[in-house]
Amino acid sequence: MRAVRVLVSARDPGGAAQMRALCPALRADTSLDVTVAASGPAFDLLDEAGERPRRFAPAGGVDHVPVGGDPAPLLDAARDLIRDTDPDVLLVGISSLGVGLDEALLACAAGRPTFALQDYPGDASAIGRAYAGTYFVRDEAAARLTRERFGVATVAVGSLRHAAYAGLDVARLRAQTRERIGAAVGRPVLGFFAQPAEIPGHEAAFTHLANALARWPARPLVLLREHPKFPDHRERHAALLRANGIAVHDAAGGDVEPWLTACDVVATGFSHCSIDYAFLGAWSREPLGSVLFLLTTDEIRRFMRDYTGMARPDGADAGLGLIAERPEDVEPLLVRALTPEERARFHDASRRLPREARLDLIARALGDAGRAGEGRARAAR
């Protein structure tokens, strides 16, 4: 019996991180024949991981279409990719804002079994409601939310991208990174982990943070990590901080984990970097710090609710972060985030996260679906 041909795709850094954790296990299964396709930031991440992805290159060079745009070039390129690889089953990542490779493959699956690997709980994207048939999700809460929002099948498999943190020496990584950036002992390090600036209210929330830092006597060192799709916003954000007398270190290069471990406070709108930080904390013997969600405008709160299906950011209800809902909340919550009590509370909550990743369930599901589909095709002939 021939191996089941699996076409794996990613276009977003979060999706690429999940696929990077999964692909070695799929390749180790001799019953599967894996091809990886990628675009945007995901291509470089997977290429650096040794996956040698095929680059998704629609006509005109545009591999991402914003909401409401014409996906025709994406669909044409996806049909070509499926024709060239002839997969038995598709496994795609999930990306934020607009559509691209992953969504185009689902729309062009033509009856093939389709799966998606979820990063943010409750998240799914599609062209014309062509969602995947089954979503691999982190836990049962994510499974319920995804089923309720999209009416799809779900399988809880843990967090693939975070299982590898078990092998990290988090304390050593933290010490090395803080030494490299020149963070003196006792000086707070705050990391701002940006999301796409097109999210309504995102830039106003950053301004509220900058204004609070200008008034804050602690004078932290700020690590500035822009979203990989929008690196051009770095200069504007850095200039605003420096104009307020805040020291800034560019955290653009390399993996996100070293930068996160250096932080005493992670500030973001609702980026999943907050959960990366929590999982790092789960494997640290000592508390790292805490998270501050910057939901200081009606617009960003409304967008988050509409986009994620959740009233609060992922993890907040479990004690994994504080939420600033007004500009005046930011400064007192920064102070609270640095207290030993809040750091301990965050650490305790992080250690309750699921640490197991069921790669075997994913490989088995892909193989079973591919073989069943092949059997149906033979019967039809």
Backbone hydrogen bonds in HBPLUS format (Angstrom, degrees):
<---DONOR---> <-ACCEPTOR-->    atom                        ^
c    i                          cat <-CA-CA->   ^        H-A-AA   ^      H-
h    n   atom  resd res      DA  || num        DHA   H-A  angle D-A-AA Bond
n    s   type  num  typ     dist DA aas  dist angle  dist       angle   num
A0004-VAL N   A0031-SER O   2.83 MM  27  6.17 161.2  1.86 152.8 146.4     1
A0033-ASP N   A0004-VAL O   2.75 MM  29  5.76 162.1  1.78 150.8 147.7     2
A0088-ASP N   A0005-ARG O   2.81 MM  83  5.14 155.9  1.87 130.9 138.9     3
A0089-VAL N   A0005-ARG O   3.24 MM  84  6.61 147.3  2.35 162.6 168.0     4
A0006-VAL N   A0033-ASP O   2.83 MM  27  5.93 165.1  1.86 146.8 151.0     5
A0035-THR N   A0006-VAL O   2.90 MM  29  6.23 159.6  1.94 169.8 173.7     6
A0007-LEU N   A0089-VAL O   3.10 MM  82  6.51 166.0  2.12 161.5 164.5     7
A0091-LEU N   A0007-LEU O   2.92 MM  84  6.19 161.9  1.95 160.4 159.0     8
A0008-VAL N   A0035-THR O   2.80 MM  27  6.08 171.9  1.81 169.0 171.7     9
A0037-ALA N   A0008-VAL O   2.80 MM  29  6.18 156.2  1.86 158.6 166.5    10
A0009-SER N   A0091-LEU O   2.98 MM  82  6.52 142.1  2.13 151.6 159.1    11
A0093-GLY N   A0009-SER O   2.97 MM  84  6.05 119.1  2.36 124.2 141.2    12
A0010-ALA N   A0037-ALA O   3.25 MM  27  6.81 133.9  2.47 141.5 154.3    13
A0039-SER N   A0010-ALA O   3.24 MM  29  6.81 141.1  2.40 145.7 154.4    14
A0016-ALA N   A0012-ASP O   2.82 MM   4  6.06 157.8  1.87 158.8 166.1    15
A0017-ALA N   A0013-PRO O   2.93 MM   4  6.14 151.2  2.02 145.8 152.9    16
A0018-GLN N   A0014-GLY O   3.15 MM   4  6.47 152.7  2.23 145.3 152.0    17
A0019-MET N   A0015-GLY O   2.96 MM   4  6.25 165.0  1.98 152.1 156.1    18
A0020-ARG N   A0016-ALA O   2.75 MM   4  5.85 152.3  1.83 148.2 156.5    19
A0021-ALA N   A0017-ALA O   3.24 MM   4  6.39 143.1  2.38 135.3 143.3    20
A0021-ALA N   A0018-GLN O   3.18 MM   3  5.31 127.0  2.47  96.6 109.6    21
A0022-LEU N   A0018-GLN O   3.11 MM   4  6.37 140.4  2.27 140.9 152.3    22
A0022-LEU N   A0019-MET O   3.09 MM   3  4.91 121.3  2.45  90.2 105.4    23
A0023-CYS N   A0019-MET O   2.82 MM   4  5.74 172.4  1.83 161.0 160.9    24
A0025-ALA N   A0022-LEU O   2.97 MM   3  5.61 125.9  2.27 120.2 132.9    25
A0026-LEU N   A0022-LEU O   3.20 MM   4  6.50 152.7  2.28 147.7 155.7    26
A0027-ARG N   A0023-CYS O   2.86 MM   4  6.09 163.0  1.89 162.2 166.3    27
A0028-ALA N   A0024-PRO O   3.02 MM   4  6.15 137.8  2.20 137.0 148.0    28
A0029-ASP N   A0026-LEU O   3.15 MM   3  5.34 149.9  2.25 102.4 111.3    29
A0032-LEU N   A0029-ASP O   3.02 MM   3  5.73 165.7  2.04 125.2 127.6    30
A0054-ARG N   A0036-VAL O   2.77 MM  18  6.20 162.0  1.80 147.2 149.5    31
A0038-ALA N   A0054-ARG O   2.92 MM  16  6.23 156.2  1.98 166.4 167.1    32
A0056-PHE N   A0038-ALA O   2.95 MM  18  5.78 161.0  1.98 151.7 153.0    33
A0043-PHE N   A0040-GLY O   3.13 MM   3  5.79 143.5  2.27 116.2 124.1    34
A0045-LEU N   A0041-PRO O   3.31 MM   4  6.57 165.8  2.33 152.1 156.2    35
A0046-LEU N   A0042-ALA O   2.97 MM   4  6.08 165.4  1.99 154.5 157.6    36
A0047-ASP N   A0043-PHE O   2.84 MM   4  5.95 151.7  1.92 150.1 159.1    37
A0048-GLU N   A0044-ASP O   2.90 MM   4  5.99 161.1  1.94 148.8 153.3    38
A0049-ALA N   A0045-LEU O   3.21 MM   4  6.37 132.7  2.45 130.3 142.3    39
A0051-GLU N   A0046-LEU O   3.01 MM   5  5.52 160.7  2.05 164.2 158.4    40
A0050-GLY N   A0047-ASP O   3.00 MM   3  5.22 161.0  2.04 108.3 113.5    41
A0061-GLY N   A0058-PRO O   2.99 MM   3  5.56 153.8  2.06 138.2 139.9    42
A0065-VAL N   A0099-VAL O   2.86 MM  34  5.38 167.6  1.87 159.8 164.1    43
A0099-VAL N   A0065-VAL O   2.88 MM  34  5.38 159.7  1.92 154.9 160.1    44
A0069-GLY N   A0066-PRO O   2.88 MM   3  5.46 158.3  1.93 145.4 145.2    45
A0074-LEU N   A0071-PRO O   2.94 MM   3  5.27 119.2  2.32 110.0 125.8    46
A0075-LEU N   A0071-PRO O   2.98 MM   4  6.25 158.2  2.03 158.9 166.1    47
A0076-ASP N   A0072-ALA O   2.96 MM   4  6.21 159.4  2.00 157.0 162.2    48
A0077-ALA N   A0073-PRO O   3.11 MM   4  6.26 162.7  2.14 144.5 148.8    49
A0078-ALA N   A0074-LEU O   2.87 MM   4  6.08 150.2  1.96 146.9 156.1    50
A0079-ARG N   A0075-LEU O   2.96 MM   4  6.16 157.6  2.01 148.9 153.8    51
A0080-ASP N   A0076-ASP O   3.13 MM   4  6.41 155.3  2.19 143.9 150.6    52
A0081-LEU N   A0077-ALA O   2.96 MM   4  6.21 155.0  2.03 144.8 151.6    53
A0082-ILE N   A0078-ALA O   2.93 MM   4  6.17 161.4  1.96 152.6 157.0    54
A0083-ARG N   A0079-ARG O   2.88 MM   4  6.05 156.5  1.94 147.2 154.2    55
A0084-ASP N   A0080-ASP O   2.92 MM   4  6.13 154.4  1.98 147.5 154.1    56
A0085-THR N   A0081-LEU O   3.01 MM   4  6.15 153.4  2.08 148.3 155.0    57
A0086-ASP N   A0082-ILE O   2.75 MM   4  5.35 146.5  1.86 142.9 150.9    58
A0090-LEU N   A0113-PRO O   3.03 MM  23  6.43 164.2  2.06 159.1 164.1    59
A0115-PHE N   A0090-LEU O   2.84 MM  25  6.04 143.6  1.97 142.2 154.2    60
A0092-VAL N   A0115-PHE O   2.94 MM  23  6.40 158.7  1.99 144.9 147.0    61
A0117-LEU N   A0092-VAL O   2.89 MM  25  6.28 154.8  1.95 163.9 172.1    62
A0104-ALA N   A0100-GLY O   2.96 MM   4  6.04 156.3  2.01 157.0 164.8    63
A0105-LEU N   A0101-LEU O   2.97 MM   4  6.18 157.4  2.02 157.0 162.1    64
A0106-LEU N   A0102-ASP O   3.21 MM   4  6.53 160.5  2.25 148.2 152.9    65
A0107-ALA N   A0103-GLU O   3.07 MM   4  6.29 154.7  2.14 144.2 151.1    66
A0108-CYS N   A0104-ALA O   3.07 MM   4  6.24 130.0  2.33 139.4 152.1    67
A0108-CYS N   A0105-LEU O   3.12 MM   3  5.11 135.2  2.33  96.0 108.5    68
A0109-ALA N   A0106-LEU O   3.41 MM   3  5.20 168.3  2.42 105.9 105.8    69
A0112-ARG N   A0109-ALA O   3.19 MM   3  5.34 165.2  2.21 111.7 116.0    70
A0133-GLY N   A0114-THR O   3.09 MM  19  5.32 128.8  2.37 110.9 122.5    71
A0134-THR N   A0114-THR O   3.27 MM  20  6.65 146.3  2.39 141.6 151.4    72
A0116-ALA N   A0134-THR O   2.93 MM  18  6.44 142.6  2.07 152.4 162.8    73
A0136-PHE N   A0116-ALA O   2.84 MM  20  6.20 165.3  1.86 170.2 173.6    74
A0118-GLN N   A0136-PHE O   2.95 MM  18  5.96 161.4  1.98 161.5 167.5    75
A0123-ASP N   A0120-TYR O   3.10 MM   3  5.63 149.6  2.19 147.9 146.4    76
A0130-ALA N   A0127-ILE O   3.16 MM   3  5.70 149.9  2.26 113.7 121.4    77
A0153-ALA N   A0133-GLY O   3.25 MM  20  6.24 156.1  2.31 155.4 151.5    78
A0135-TYR N   A0153-ALA O   2.84 MM  18  6.24 151.9  1.92 139.4 146.7    79
A0155-VAL N   A0135-TYR O   2.91 MM  20  6.29 148.7  2.00 155.2 155.6    80
A0137-VAL N   A0155-VAL O   2.90 MM  18  6.04 161.5  1.94 144.2 150.2    81
A0157-VAL N   A0137-VAL O   2.78 MM  20  5.96 168.1  1.80 175.6 171.4    82
A0158-GLY N   A0138-ARG O   3.01 MM  20  4.19 130.7  2.26 118.0 125.3    83
A0143-ALA N   A0139-ASP O   2.97 MM   4  6.26 149.3  2.07 145.3 155.2    84
A0144-ARG N   A0140-GLU O   2.93 MM   4  6.15 161.6  1.96 150.5 153.2    85
A0145-LEU N   A0141-ALA O   3.10 MM   4  6.29 169.2  2.11 150.8 153.8    86
A0146-THR N   A0142-ALA O   2.96 MM   4  6.03 162.1  1.99 147.9 152.8    87
A0147-ARG N   A0143-ALA O   3.00 MM   4  6.15 162.3  2.03 150.7 155.5    88
A0148-GLU N   A0144-ARG O   2.94 MM   4  6.09 163.4  1.96 152.7 157.6    89
A0149-ARG N   A0145-LEU O   2.98 MM   4  6.16 153.0  2.06 146.7 153.7    90
A0150-PHE N   A0146-THR O   3.00 MM   4  5.97 161.9  2.04 150.4 154.8    91
A0151-GLY N   A0147-ARG O   2.79 MM   4  4.68 145.1  1.91 130.5 135.6    92
A0358-ARG N   A0157-VAL O   2.77 MM 201  4.86 162.5  1.80 141.7 147.9    93
A0162-HIS N   A0159-SER O   3.23 MM   3  5.57 142.2  2.39 104.7 114.9    94
A0163-ALA N   A0160-LEU O   3.28 MM   3  5.51 148.7  2.39 104.7 113.0    95
A0165-TYR N   A0162-HIS O   3.01 MM   3  5.46 156.3  2.07 112.0 119.4    96
A0166-ALA N   A0163-ALA O   3.24 MM   3  6.11 170.2  2.25 120.8 123.7    97
A0167-GLY N   A0164-ALA O   3.08 MM   3  5.88 161.8  2.12 121.9 125.8    98
A0168-LEU N   A0165-TYR O   2.99 MM   3  5.17 166.7  2.01 112.1 116.3    99
A0173-LEU N   A0169-ASP O   2.97 MM   4  6.23 162.1  2.01 157.1 162.8   100
A0174-ARG N   A0170-VAL O   2.90 MM   4  6.08 156.4  1.96 151.2 157.4   101
A0175-ALA N   A0171-ALA O   3.01 MM   4  6.23 165.4  2.03 148.6 152.2   102
A0176-GLN N   A0172-ARG O   2.92 MM   4  6.09 164.7  1.94 153.1 157.3   103
A0177-THR N   A0173-LEU O   3.02 MM   4  6.10 162.2  2.06 146.2 150.9   104
A0178-ARG N   A0174-ARG O   2.97 MM   4  6.10 166.8  1.99 154.7 158.6   105
A0179-GLU N   A0175-ALA O   3.02 MM   4  6.13 151.8  2.10 143.7 151.5   106
A0180-ARG N   A0176-GLN O   2.99 MM   4  6.19 153.9  2.06 142.8 150.3   107
A0181-ILE N   A0177-THR O   3.03 MM   4  6.29 149.6  2.12 150.6 157.5   108
A0183-ALA N   A0178-ARG O   2.94 MM   5  5.20 162.3  1.98 158.7 158.4   109
A0182-GLY N   A0179-GLU O   3.19 MM   3  5.11 151.9  2.27  98.2 106.6   110
A0187-ARG N   A0184-ALA O   3.00 MM   3  5.48 164.5  2.02 131.8 135.0   111
A0221-LEU N   A0188-PRO O   3.02 MM  33  6.47 158.7  2.06 158.7 160.9   112
A0264-ASP N   A0189-VAL O   2.75 MM  75  5.34 171.6  1.75 149.9 152.9   113
A0265-VAL N   A0189-VAL O   3.28 MM  76  6.68 152.9  2.36 152.5 154.6   114
A0190-LEU N   A0221-LEU O   2.93 MM  31  6.23 156.7  1.99 150.7 158.4   115
A0223-LEU N   A0190-LEU O   2.79 MM  33  6.14 155.5  1.85 145.8 154.3   116
A0191-GLY N   A0265-VAL O   2.89 MM  74  6.33 162.2  1.92 162.7 167.8   117
A0267-ALA N   A0191-GLY O   2.73 MM  76  5.93 176.0  1.74 171.0 172.5   118
A0192-PHE N   A0223-LEU O   2.81 MM  31  6.14 165.3  1.83 175.6 175.8   119
A0225-ARG N   A0192-PHE O   2.97 MM  33  6.08 172.3  1.98 172.2 171.5   120
A0193-PHE N   A0267-ALA O   3.00 MM  74  6.36 160.0  2.04 166.3 172.8   121
A0194-ALA N   A0225-ARG O   2.89 MM  31  6.20 158.2  1.94 160.0 167.2   122
A0199-ILE N   A0196-PRO O   3.08 MM   3  5.88 169.9  2.09 122.0 125.0   123
A0202-HIS N   A0199-ILE O   3.06 MM   3  5.56 164.1  2.08 139.9 140.5   124
A0205-ALA N   A0201-GLY O   3.03 MM   4  6.16 154.8  2.09 146.3 152.9   125
A0206-PHE N   A0202-HIS O   3.07 MM   4  6.44 150.1  2.16 145.8 153.8   126
A0207-THR N   A0203-GLU O   3.06 MM   4  6.33 156.7  2.11 144.7 150.7   127
A0208-HIS N   A0204-ALA O   2.95 MM   4  6.30 149.8  2.05 147.2 155.6   128
A0209-LEU N   A0205-ALA O   3.06 MM   4  6.40 147.5  2.17 143.3 151.7   129
A0209-LEU N   A0206-PHE O   3.07 MM   3  5.05 118.2  2.47  93.8 109.1   130
A0210-ALA N   A0206-PHE O   2.91 MM   4  6.26 164.1  1.93 155.9 159.7   131
A0211-ASN N   A0207-THR O   2.92 MM   4  6.13 160.3  1.96 151.6 156.5   132
A0212-ALA N   A0208-HIS O   3.07 MM   4  6.20 153.2  2.14 139.8 147.0   133
A0213-LEU N   A0209-LEU O   2.88 MM   4  6.16 158.7  1.93 156.9 163.0   134
A0214-ALA N   A0210-ALA O   3.04 MM   4  6.25 146.2  2.15 142.8 151.7   135
A0215-ARG N   A0212-ALA O   3.14 MM   3  5.32 133.1  2.37  99.0 111.0   136
A0216-TRP N   A0212-ALA O   3.12 MM   4  6.20 123.0  2.46 138.9 154.2   137
A0216-TRP N   A0213-LEU O   3.20 MM   3  4.93 141.0  2.36  93.3 104.5   138
A0222-VAL N   A0247-ALA O   2.96 MM  25  6.16 173.8  1.97 152.1 154.0   139
A0249-HIS N   A0222-VAL O   2.81 MM  27  6.12 156.2  1.87 162.7 162.9   140
A0224-LEU N   A0249-HIS O   2.98 MM  25  6.21 163.7  2.01 161.3 164.5   141
A0251-ALA N   A0224-LEU O   2.96 MM  27  5.34 164.1  1.98 135.1 135.8   142
A0230-PHE N   A0227-HIS O   2.85 MM   3  5.37 156.0  1.91 120.3 128.2   143
A0233-HIS N   A0230-PHE O   3.40 MM   3  6.20 174.1  2.40 121.1 122.5   144
A0234-ARG N   A0231-PRO O   3.18 MM   3  5.83 169.2  2.20 120.9 123.7   145
A0237-HIS N   A0233-HIS O   3.11 MM   4  6.32 167.9  2.13 158.3 161.7   146
A0238-ALA N   A0234-ARG O   2.87 MM   4  6.00 168.8  1.88 158.8 162.4   147
A0239-ALA N   A0235-GLU O   2.89 MM   4  5.96 156.3  1.95 144.8 151.6   148
A0240-LEU N   A0236-ARG O   3.11 MM   4  6.30 156.2  2.17 145.7 151.1   149
A0241-LEU N   A0237-HIS O   3.15 MM   4  6.43 160.0  2.19 150.6 155.5   150
A0242-ARG N   A0238-ALA O   2.90 MM   4  6.10 170.0  1.91 156.2 159.2   151
A0243-ALA N   A0239-ALA O   2.90 MM   4  5.97 149.0  2.00 143.7 152.1   152
A0244-ASN N   A0241-LEU O   2.96 MM   3  5.24 139.7  2.13 102.6 114.6   153
A0246-ILE N   A0241-LEU O   3.06 MM   5  5.26 160.8  2.10 136.5 135.7   154
A0245-GLY N   A0242-ARG O   2.91 MM   3  4.89 159.4  1.95 108.8 110.9   155
A0260-LEU N   A0256-VAL O   3.03 MM   4  6.27 158.4  2.08 157.1 164.1   156
A0261-THR N   A0257-GLU O   2.97 MM   4  6.20 166.0  1.99 161.9 164.4   157
A0262-ALA N   A0258-PRO O   3.31 MM   4  6.51 139.0  2.49 140.1 149.4   158
A0263-CYS N   A0260-LEU O   3.01 MM   3  5.43 156.6  2.06 114.5 121.7   159
A0290-SER N   A0264-ASP O   3.10 MM  26  6.52 148.8  2.20 141.1 146.4   160
A0266-VAL N   A0290-SER O   2.98 MM  24  6.44 154.3  2.04 148.7 157.0   161
A0292-LEU N   A0266-VAL O   2.79 MM  26  6.12 161.3  1.82 155.0 157.8   162
A0268-THR N   A0292-LEU O   3.15 MM  24  6.60 154.6  2.22 158.6 163.3   163
A0294-LEU N   A0268-THR O   2.63 MM  26  5.67 162.3  1.66 143.3 149.5   164
A0274-SER N   A0271-SER O   3.23 MM   3  6.20 169.5  2.24 120.1 122.3   165
A0275-ILE N   A0272-HIS O   2.96 MM   3  5.26 130.5  2.21 104.7 116.3   166
A0276-ASP N   A0272-HIS O   3.14 MM   4  6.58 152.4  2.21 146.2 154.5   167
A0277-TYR N   A0273-CYS O   2.91 MM   4  6.16 158.3  1.96 148.8 153.8   168
A0278-ALA N   A0274-SER O   3.04 MM   4  6.32 147.0  2.15 135.5 144.7   169
A0279-PHE N   A0275-ILE O   2.90 MM   4  6.14 161.8  1.93 152.4 155.9   170
A0280-LEU N   A0276-ASP O   2.95 MM   4  6.24 152.3  2.03 148.2 156.4   171
A0281-GLY N   A0277-TYR O   2.92 MM   4  6.18 154.1  1.99 143.8 151.3   172
A0282-ALA N   A0278-ALA O   2.90 MM   4  6.23 136.9  2.09 141.0 153.5   173
A0283-TRP N   A0280-LEU O   3.11 MM   3  5.45 140.8  2.27 104.6 114.9   174
A0284-SER N   A0281-GLY O   3.09 MM   3  4.93 163.8  2.12 102.9 107.2   175
A0322-LEU N   A0291-VAL O   2.89 MM  31  6.18 163.0  1.92 150.0 151.4   176
A0293-PHE N   A0322-LEU O   2.76 MM  29  6.06 174.2  1.76 169.3 168.6   177
A0324-ALA N   A0293-PHE O   2.92 MM  31  6.06 175.5  1.92 170.3 170.6   178
A0295-LEU N   A0324-ALA O   2.97 MM  29  5.66 130.9  2.21 147.7 162.4   179
A0301-ARG N   A0297-THR O   3.25 MM   4  6.46 162.1  2.28 149.8 155.0   180
A0302-ARG N   A0298-ASP O   2.91 MM   4  6.04 160.1  1.95 150.9 156.5   181
A0303-PHE N   A0299-GLU O   2.93 MM   4  6.10 161.3  1.96 148.0 153.5   182
A0304-MET N   A0300-ILE O   2.96 MM   4  6.05 164.8  1.98 145.1 149.3   183
A0305-ARG N   A0301-ARG O   3.06 MM   4  6.27 162.7  2.09 147.9 152.3   184
A0306-ASP N   A0302-ARG O   2.96 MM   4  6.18 165.1  1.98 153.2 157.2   185
A0307-TYR N   A0303-PHE O   2.79 MM   4  5.84 159.8  1.83 155.7 161.9   186
A0308-THR N   A0304-MET O   2.86 MM   4  5.76 168.5  1.87 151.5 155.0   187
A0309-GLY N   A0305-ARG O   2.88 MM   4  5.10 141.7  2.02 129.7 139.6   188
A0316-ALA N   A0313-PRO O   3.05 MM   3  5.60 160.7  2.09 131.7 137.8   189
A0318-ALA N   A0315-GLY O   2.99 MM   3  5.20 141.5  2.14 105.0 116.8   190
A0320-LEU N   A0315-GLY O   2.92 MM   5  4.93 156.2  1.98 145.0 139.0   191
A0319-GLY N   A0316-ALA O   3.13 MM   3  5.31 162.5  2.16 112.2 113.7   192
A0329-ASP N   A0326-ARG O   2.90 MM   3  5.27 156.2  1.95 113.9 121.8   193
A0330-VAL N   A0327-PRO O   3.27 MM   3  5.80 154.6  2.34 113.0 118.9   194
A0333-LEU N   A0329-ASP O   3.12 MM   4  6.13 154.0  2.19 154.5 162.3   195
A0334-LEU N   A0330-VAL O   2.91 MM   4  6.13 144.3  2.04 151.0 161.2   196
A0335-VAL N   A0331-GLU O   3.14 MM   4  6.46 158.8  2.19 153.3 158.2   197
A0336-ARG N   A0332-PRO O   2.98 MM   4  6.24 157.2  2.04 141.3 147.7   198
A0337-ALA N   A0333-LEU O   2.81 MM   4  5.93 153.1  1.88 143.7 151.0   199
A0338-LEU N   A0335-VAL O   3.26 MM   3  5.55 140.6  2.43 102.1 112.1   200
A0339-THR N   A0336-ARG O   3.06 MM   3  5.37 159.4  2.10 110.9 117.5   201
A0343-ARG N   A0339-THR O   3.06 MM   4  6.31 166.2  2.08 158.9 163.1   202
A0344-ALA N   A0340-PRO O   2.95 MM   4  6.03 156.5  2.01 143.9 150.3   203
A0345-ARG N   A0341-GLU O   2.94 MM   4  6.14 152.1  2.02 142.1 150.2   204
A0346-PHE N   A0342-GLU O   2.94 MM   4  6.15 162.3  1.97 151.5 155.3   205
A0347-HIS N   A0343-ARG O   2.97 MM   4  6.14 157.3  2.02 144.0 150.8   206
A0348-ASP N   A0344-ALA O   2.88 MM   4  6.08 162.1  1.91 151.4 155.6   207
A0349-ALA N   A0345-ARG O   3.05 MM   4  6.26 160.4  2.09 146.8 152.0   208
A0350-SER N   A0346-PHE O   2.88 MM   4  6.09 152.0  1.96 148.0 156.1   209
A0351-ARG N   A0347-HIS O   3.14 MM   4  6.36 144.7  2.27 145.9 154.1   210
A0352-ARG N   A0349-ALA O   3.11 MM   3  5.40 159.5  2.15 107.6 113.8   211
A0353-LEU N   A0350-SER O   3.16 MM   3  5.55 167.1  2.18 112.7 115.9   212
A0361-LEU N   A0358-ARG O   3.18 MM   3  5.49 131.1  2.43 102.9 113.9   213
A0363-ALA N   A0359-LEU O   3.06 MM   4  6.38 170.4  2.07 158.2 159.7   214
A0364-ARG N   A0360-ASP O   2.97 MM   4  6.06 160.4  2.01 146.1 151.9   215
A0365-ALA N   A0361-LEU O   2.96 MM   4  6.07 158.2  2.00 142.9 149.1   216
A0366-LEU N   A0362-ILE O   2.97 MM   4  6.19 164.3  2.00 158.3 161.9   217
A0367-GLY N   A0363-ALA O   3.01 MM   4  6.16 165.1  2.03 148.0 152.5   218
A0368-ASP N   A0364-ARG O   2.87 MM   4  6.01 168.8  1.88 154.6 157.9   219
A0369-ALA N   A0365-ALA O   2.97 MM   4  6.02 164.4  1.99 146.7 151.4   220
A0370-GLY N   A0366-LEU O   2.91 MM   4  6.02 159.7  1.95 148.7 154.7   221
A0371-ARG N   A0367-GLY O   2.96 MM   4  6.12 162.3  1.99 151.7 156.3   222
A0372-ALA N   A0368-ASP O   2.92 MM   4  6.06 155.9  1.97 146.8 154.0   223
A0373-GLY N   A0369-ALA O   2.91 MM   4  6.05 155.7  1.97 145.3 152.0   224
A0374-GLU N   A0370-GLY O   2.96 MM   4  6.17 151.7  2.05 142.8 150.6   225
A0375-GLY N   A0371-ARG O   2.95 MM   4  6.17 151.0  2.04 142.9 150.6   226
A0376-ARG N   A0372-ALA O   2.98 MM   4  6.29 152.2  2.05 145.7 152.9   227
A0377-ALA N   A0373-GLY O   2.99 MM   4  6.23 152.9  2.06 144.2 151.6   228
A0378-ARG N   A0374-GLU O   2.99 MM   4  6.29 153.1  2.07 146.2 152.9   229
A0379-ALA N   A0375-GLY O   2.96 MM   4  6.21 159.9  2.00 146.7 152.5   230
A0380-ALA N   A0376-ARG O   2.91 MM   4  6.12 150.8  1.99 145.7 153.6   231
A0381-ARG N   A0377-ALA O   3.10 MM   4  6.37 140.5  2.27 138.8 148.7   232
A0381-ARG N   A0378-ARG O   3.09 MM   3  5.15 124.3  2.42  93.8 108.2   233
